Amino acid sequence: MYVIPVIDMAATGRNIERLRKESGLTVKELQDIFGFTTPQAIYKWQHGTAMPTIDNLVALAAVLGVSMDDIIVIRPDMETRISA
């Protein structure tokens, strides 16, 4: 049996929005940095309805000047248990 932590997507989204604003970046600027044709992915990240892919998360952390751990929020009250 393994205990897997669960990401709090809403809190992670709030972190992304806060860190973006603290960095002085607009959604449009992040969209351009990532080469997205629309800002929808960034809004989904910020609203906690989607998570960045791992490569986008690495890039986002670099752009914002933080670690991935500073972006992702783990729910301390929730775990997923899986058996191998």
For each residue, the residues with C-beta under 8 A, 3 or more apart:
1: 81 82 83 84
2: 81 82 83 84
3: 79 80 81
4: 79 80 81 82
5: 74 75 79 80
6: 74 75 78 79 80
7: 12 51 72 73 74 75
8: 11 12 48 73 74 75
9: 12 13 48 49 50 51
10: 13 14 47 48
11: 8 14 15 48 73 75
12: 7 8 9 15 16 45 48 51 71 72 73
13: 9 10 16 17 45 46 47 48 49
14: 10 11 17 18 46 48
15: 11 12 18 19 70 71 72 73
16: 12 13 19 20 45 46 52 60 71
17: 13 14 20 21 46
18: 14 15 21 22
19: 15 16 22 23 64 66 70 71
20: 16 17 23 25 27 30 46 64
21: 17 18 24 25
22: 18 19 64
23: 19 20 63 64 65
24: 21
25: 20 21 29 30 33 63 64
26: 29 30
27: 20 30 31 39 42 43 46
28: 31 32 39
29: 25 26 32 33
30: 20 25 26 27 33 34 39 42 60 63
31: 27 28 34 36 38 39 41 42
32: 28 29 35
33: 25 29 30 59 63
34: 30 31 41 42 56 59
35: 32
36: 31 39 40 41 42
37:
38: 31 41
39: 27 28 30 31 36 42 43
40: 36 43 44
41: 31 34 36 38 44 45 50 52
42: 27 30 31 34 36 39 45 46
43: 27 39 40 46 47
44: 40 41 47 49 50
45: 12 13 16 41 42 48 50 51 52
46: 13 14 16 17 20 27 42 43
47: 10 13 43 44
48: 8 9 10 11 12 13 14 45
49: 9 13 44
50: 9 41 44 45
51: 7 9 12 45 57
52: 16 41 45 56 57 60
53: 56 57
54: 57 58
55: 58 59
56: 34 52 53 59 60
57: 51 52 53 54 60 61 68 71 72
58: 54 55 61 62 68
59: 33 34 55 56 62 63
60: 16 30 52 56 57 63 64 71
61: 57 58 64 66 67 68 70 71
62: 58 59 65
63: 23 25 30 33 59 60
64: 19 20 22 23 25 60 61 71
65: 23 62
66: 19 61 70 71
67: 61 70 71
68: 57 58 61 71 72
69: 72
70: 15 19 61 66 67
71: 12 15 16 19 57 60 61 64 66 67 68
72: 7 12 15 57 68 69
73: 7 8 11 12 15
74: 5 6 7 8
75: 5 6 7 8 11 78
76:
77:
78: 6 75
79: 3 4 5 6
80: 3 4 5 6
81: 1 2 3 4
82: 1 2 4
83: 1 2
84: 1 2
